């Protein structure tokens, strides 16, 4: 009897772990409908989990879906919800009721071209759009942080404006964005983390706010098209691997430039 109980415990644990990998079991108040043109419409209230999509799908999850419309009432997209399955998705419409987009939510959606994030979402989570290689336009009016590798490998993204209110940008957030040409940072960020813009080989124009005091290792590494940059007057540290082919202009009194040992 003890062995049976133990086996039941193990099975239940595995089900729970799997459910949390792609989302907890589908809820009755979330529904996904599909039409013959490749559009999936999500309706209901609360959190959208991958399992809700899986239980509504007659075919393989995400197969042939080119457009996703999420209606008002959905407040959260769970971790990894569209990751790996929706490789045909080109467009997604997000509702104003949305408050959170989970980690890796759209990771690997390689045909996704445009995203407009509603006002209620305050954080671009870790690896949220990583590998979205067709993403050209990203619009968000208000959010407070950009997670680690949030736009990693978005090779079609051309411009990004980091507006006031953002207090942190994670490591490698825009690494490998090979088409990125312009970066304007308007917020009061003090530290530019490691490899944030590493490998942005077409990056030509960077505007940094006066409050930046530290640029960590390789934050602007391998940015071969960046010919000049004006560093903020109060900056005190520039890590190894930055601005290796760039003319630096600076009016400050003292700065530490990390050099190889």
N, C-alpha and C positions, 0 to 999 in steps of 0.2 A: 504493500500500500504506500509505503514511504517513497519507493522508487517511482510509482505512478505520479505522486504529488510532485516529486522532483522534476520529472519529465514535463509535466504540465507547466511548472514554473519556468523551465528553460524555454519551452515553446512560446509562452506568453511574453517572455523577455525579448525573444528574437522578433516577434511581431511588433512589439513596441519600438525596438531599435530601428527596424525597417521603416515603420510608419513615420518616425521622426527624421529619417533620412530624406524622404521626399514629401513629408507632410503627414499629419495624423489622419486617421480614417475620415472619410468624407462625411460632411454634416448634411442633415436633411434640408437645411435652409440655404444651401448653395447648389446651383444647377448650371450645367453647361449644355448649350444647344448648338447644333452644327447644321450648316446649309450646304447645298451642292456646289457653291462657289468658293468653298474653302474658308469660310468665316466661322469662328467660334464665338458665341456670345455667352458671357458669364453673368448670371443674375443671382440675387439673394442678399444675405446680410452676413457680416462677420469676415472670417478669414478664408481665403482661397487656398486650399491645399492641393497638391499634385494628385492625391488620391481621389478628390472630387472630379477631376478631369478624367482620370483613369477609369472610374466607374461609369462615367457618362459616354465613354468612347466605344464605338463598335469596332473600329480599326485600331491599329497601333497608335499609342498616344502621340499626338502632335503631327501625325502623318498627313501631309497635304494641306495643313492649316496655314494660310497666308496672312490672315488678318484676325486679330483678337479684339473683341469689344468687351470691356468690363464695365458693367452698369453700376449706377449709384447704389450704395448700400454695402459694397465690399470695402472693408477698412484695412485689410492687410493681405499681402501676397507672401506666402510662406517661403522659407529657405529652399532654394533649388527648384522652385515650382515649375519653371519653363526650361530649366537647364538640361541640355543634351537631347531633348525630345523635339523641340520646335525649331528645327533647322531650316524649315521652309517659311517661317513667319517673317513678313516684311514690315508689318505695321501693327501697332497696339494702341488702343485708346484706353486711358486710365481715368477713373472717375474722381470727382472732387472730394468724395467721401474717403478716399484712400489716405491712410496715415503712415503706413510702413511698408517698405519693400525689403524682403529678407535677403540674407547673404546668398550670393550666387544665383539670384532669382532668374536672371536672363543670361547666365553664363553660356557661351557657345551658341547663342542664337545668331548665327553667322550671316543671315540675310536681313536682319532687322536694320532698317534705315533711319528711323526717326523716333524719338521719344520725347514727349512733353510731360514733365512731372508736375502734378498738382500741388497747390500751396500747402496742403496738410502734411506732406512728406518732408521731414526735417533732416533726414540722413540718407545719403547714398551709401548703402552697406558694402561690406567687403566683397570684392569680386562680382559686384552686382551686374555689370555689363562686360565683364572680362571676355575677350574673344569675340565680341560683336564686331566683326571685321568690316561689315557694310555700314555701320552706324556713322552717318554724316552730320546729323543735327541732334543736339541735345539741349533742351530748354528746361530751366527750372528757375522760378522766381525767388524761392526762399528755401534754403536749407542750411544746416549748421555744420555738417561735416561730410567729408568724402573719404570713404573707407579705403583700406589697403587694397591695391590692385583693382580698384573699382572700374577703371576703363582700360585695364591692361590689354594691349594688343588690338585696340580699336583702330585699325590701320587706315580707315577712311575719314576719321574725325579730323576736321580742318581747323576749327577755332573753338576756344573755350574761354568763357568769362567767369571768373570766380568772384562772386559779388560779396557785398558787405554781409556780415552775419556768420560767415563760415569761420570756425575757430580751429579747424584741423584738417589737414590733407594727409592721408596715410601713405606709407611707403609704396613706391612703384605705382601710384594711382593712375598715372598716364604713361607708364613705361611702354615703349614700342608703338606709340601712336605716330606712325611714320609720315602721315600726311598733315600733322598738326603744324601750322605756320605761325599762329598768333596766340599768345597767352597774356591775358590781362588779369592781374590779381588786385582786387579792390578792397579786400578784407584786411583785418588787423592780425594777420598770421605772423608769428614771431620766428618760427622755424620752418624751413623748407626741408622735408625729410629725405632720406636716402632714395635715390633713383626715381624720384617723382616724375621727372621728364626724361629719363634715360632713353637713349635711342630714338628720340624725336628728331630724326635726321633732316627734316625740312623746316624745323623751327627757326624763324628769322627774327621775330619781335617778341620781347619779353618786357613787361612792365611790372616791377615789384613795388609794393607799398613801402613807405618810409619806416615802418615798424619792424621790418625783417632784420633780425640780428644774427641769424645763423643759417648757413646753407650746408647741409650735411653731404657726406660722400656721394659723388656721382649723381647728385640731384639733377644736374644738367650735363651728365656725361654722354659722350658720343652724339652731341648735337652739332653736327659738322657745318650746318648752314647758319648758325648763330655767330655772326661776325663781330658784334659789339653788344655790350650791356652796361647799363648804369646801375651800380650798386647803391643801395640806400646808405645814407651818410652814417648811420649808427650801427652798421653791420660790424661784427667782431670776429666772425669765424667763417671760413670757406673751406670745406672738406676736400680731400683728395679726389682728383678725377673730374673736377668742374672747370669749364671754360678753357679747355686745352687748346682750342683753335680760335679763341675769342679775345678781342680787345676789351679790356676792363676799364671803365671810367668810374672814379670814386673820389669824393671830397672829404672823406673822414680823416681821422688822425692816426688810428692804429687798427690793424686787422691781422688775424692769424691765418696764414695760408698753410694748410696741411701739406707736407711734402713726404715723399717716400722715404722710409727709414733705410 
